[in-house]
Amino acid sequence: MTLLDVSIVNVALPSVRDALGASEAALQWVVSGYALAFGLVLVGAGRLGDAFGRRDVLIAGIGVFALGSLLAGTAQDGTWLVVARLVQGVGGGIVNPQVSGLIQQLFRGAERGRAFGRLGTTIGISTAVGPLLGGVILAVAGPEQGWRWVFLVNLPVAVLAVVLALRYLDPPGRRERAADLDAVGAVLLGVGVVGVLWPTVSRAWAPGDLALAAAGVVALVGFVAWEHRVTARGRTPMVQPSLFRRPGFTPGALLALTYFSGFTAIFFVLALFLQNGAGYSPLEAGAAITPFALGSAVSSAVGGRLVGSRGRHVVVAGLVLVLVGVTATDVLLAVRGVSPGIAWWIAPPLLVAGVGSGLVIAPNQTVTLSQVPVEQAGAAGGVLQTGQRLGAATGIAVVGSLYFAGAAGGDAGVGAAHGLRATVALVAVALVIGVADLVRSARRARTGADRPAS
């Protein structure tokens, strides 16, 4: 529900503009405001779930998301809609770390990998279905009112989710005291995330925005120092510093950040190229990119079954497939250009890249969180997902800038080439991180095997 809302809204933006008279800035914030609020609360929400019970925090997050959906569906102007999207983003950011935390809590071993694989399949299907479902809703309800139902369709889903949570999830046991929560850490992290995300999601690069980004980096450094100080005093930090010393966690988080920088930009570049260069409608452009999402949906389940026995090898294999698929897409765009039927030409390599992506995201999450204690699962999942959001926002900003610079002369193909090659470079960096972690893991295994028994 929260991830479907990311892709379904894009199709409705022209109707929102016409119905509400929303400015371009307001439309931009309809999309970017959700991402900003979503990323802001991830780690804090994960920590709340660890402290007070993931079921109750999950239900609260669903309620906030549903409230935002109701406000969005009844919006009377652009400002109202932007505020509603911020509320939705907060709700989505509360929900997501509870999902990964509950998987850590309820499943063990190979079953945990399969559970993350099913989650990956759900994400892939949501990505694929979002633009198509949005188009269907607009076609059935009409452009004047259809955009409202794009948001209101979340309400029955939210009610069903709450009913299922109450029915199948156990109530929390021991709760921590509110005084045990790390308020200073929450503020520092919030300032850091907003500072770093603001220029990227708003695509504003004035000196003041760059200063805000620099302040965000300083706040994140301060957050790390504060967490060490809290731990040294024997109190409970928002994020345990020892988390980053656990095998596989730091490489996995860096891999996720880097991969999402490139992976998310693929959709951005191709959507712009297909619409501005090939003359596709938004719905047609969304359908043309569907092979990637479908490949990801199928392979996520396979990766979930394999990761228990093959570990990070599954992730590395997936990254290789993504590199092959995106490189082939770049070559085909260079050869075929905006010729008729270009979507059919790029469908096979996009399918390959999608299959690879399905072997990266959920398996990497499984491996990265495999050594994390259950009582830290929510905060750890929040850290991982915050890295993904930071990577996605930064990647779209950087790759988008390269696309627009290349397309400045009126040739969308040049822009697509610049953007896709930057994406290939980012995925290649993620591959290097994955291979390096495999080498370190093999070295640790050999050291352990060679160490004499005591």
NORWO-V561345 format. One record per backbone hydrogen bond with DSSP energy under -0.5 kcal/mol. NH is the residue of the N-H (numbers start at 1). CO is the residue of the C=O. If there is no record, write none. Layout:
BEGIN
nh/co
NH/CO
NH/CO
END
This chain:
BEGIN
nh/co
5/1
6/3
7/3
8/4
9/5
11/7
12/8
12/9
13/9
13/10
16/12
17/13
18/14
19/15
20/16
21/17
22/16
27/23
28/24
29/25
30/26
31/27
32/28
33/29
35/31
36/32
37/33
38/34
39/35
40/36
41/37
42/38
45/41
46/42
47/43
48/44
49/45
50/46
51/47
52/48
53/49
57/53
58/54
59/55
60/56
61/57
62/58
63/59
64/60
65/61
66/62
67/63
68/64
69/65
70/66
71/67
72/68
73/69
74/70
75/72
81/77
82/78
83/79
84/80
85/81
86/82
87/83
88/84
89/85
90/86
91/87
92/88
93/89
94/90
95/91
96/92
97/93
98/94
98/95
99/95
100/96
101/97
102/98
103/99
104/100
105/101
106/102
107/103
111/108
112/108
112/109
113/109
114/110
115/111
116/112
117/113
118/114
119/115
120/116
121/117
122/118
123/119
124/120
125/121
126/122
127/123
128/124
129/125
130/126
131/127
132/128
133/129
134/130
135/131
136/132
137/133
138/134
139/135
140/136
141/137
142/138
146/142
147/143
148/145
149/145
150/146
151/147
151/148
152/148
153/149
154/151
155/152
157/153
158/154
159/155
160/156
161/157
162/158
163/159
164/160
165/161
166/162
167/163
168/164
169/165
176/51
180/177
181/178
183/181
186/182
187/183
188/184
189/185
190/186
191/187
192/188
193/189
194/190
195/191
196/192
197/193
198/194
199/195
200/196
201/197
202/198
203/199
204/199
205/203
209/206
210/206
211/207
212/208
213/209
214/210
215/211
216/212
217/213
218/214
219/215
220/216
221/217
222/218
223/219
224/220
225/221
226/222
227/223
228/224
229/225
230/226
231/227
232/228
233/229
234/231
235/230
237/235
243/240
244/241
245/242
246/243
249/246
250/246
252/248
253/249
254/250
255/251
256/252
257/253
258/254
259/255
260/256
261/257
262/258
262/259
263/259
264/260
266/262
266/263
267/263
268/264
269/265
270/266
271/267
272/268
273/269
274/270
275/271
276/272
277/272
277/273
278/273
280/274
285/281
286/282
287/283
288/284
289/285
290/287
292/289
293/289
294/290
295/291
296/292
297/293
298/294
299/295
300/296
301/297
301/298
302/298
303/299
304/300
305/301
305/302
306/302
307/303
309/306
310/306
311/307
313/310
314/311
315/311
316/312
317/313
318/314
319/315
320/316
321/317
322/318
323/319
324/320
325/321
326/322
327/323
328/324
329/325
330/326
331/327
332/328
333/329
334/330
335/331
336/332
337/332
337/333
339/336
342/339
344/341
345/341
346/342
347/343
348/344
350/346
351/347
352/348
353/349
354/350
355/351
356/352
357/353
358/354
359/355
359/356
360/357
361/357
364/360
365/361
366/362
367/363
368/364
369/365
370/366
370/367
372/369
376/373
377/374
379/46
380/376
381/377
382/378
383/379
384/380
385/381
386/382
387/383
388/384
389/385
390/386
391/387
392/388
393/389
394/390
395/391
396/392
397/393
398/394
399/395
400/396
401/397
402/398
403/399
404/400
405/401
406/402
407/403
408/405
409/406
410/407
412/410
414/411
415/411
416/412
417/413
418/414
419/415
420/416
421/417
422/418
423/419
424/420
425/421
426/422
427/423
428/424
429/425
430/426
431/427
432/428
433/429
434/430
435/431
436/432
437/433
438/434
439/435
440/436
441/437
442/438
443/439
444/440
445/441
446/442
447/443
448/444
449/445
450/446
451/447
END
